[in-house]
Amino acid sequence: MDTFLHNLDLGAKGLWFPVTISIVLVLTALFIPKKKISWIEMYTTFGIVGLFTWITDGIIARGFDLIDLGDPNTGGIGEILSYTFIPTSLSILFINYFTKKNKWKLTILFTILSLLIETGMLYFGYMEYSGWNRFISFIVFIIAFYFLVPLHIKIIRR
């Protein structure tokens, strides 16, 4: 039991921030009125984006060691919640309001929101860069929200 609790990394500096953001985003995604997304599309998006996020974590954070969340040697609860719920909830919220007319507005809004979340994790000491920077994050978020999430929804709606 001690090993389990230790592996949760409950003493990580700034842990409260990703936990709070994860809970707020997942509750928002679940309970907002569904405008442009169905429950099946939410379920599919959660699985696809979650898988993609964990694969990306394996490459960026683990393989190249460019980002550390919490204790670099432990995949704690904050890291689990951050990679599981933050990107998936943001993608679900993006899709819920997405139209071709507001694609750039939503891309900018969700890129800024994502950068603010990342900045909060840095500010409160939960995340540290080791070869990564905000400019790279900015480019990744633009690509994700302008190209990848709309492509994802286009594919699952066929």
Secondary structure, 3 states (H helix, E strand, C coil): CHHHHHHCCCCCCCCHHHHHHHHHHHHHHHHCCCCCCCHHHHHHHHHHHHHHHHHHHHHHHHHCCCEEECCCCCCCHHHHHHHHHHHHHHHHHHHHHCCCCCHHHHHHHHHHHHHHHHHHHHHCCCEEECCCCHHHHHHHHHHHHHHHHHHHHHHHCC
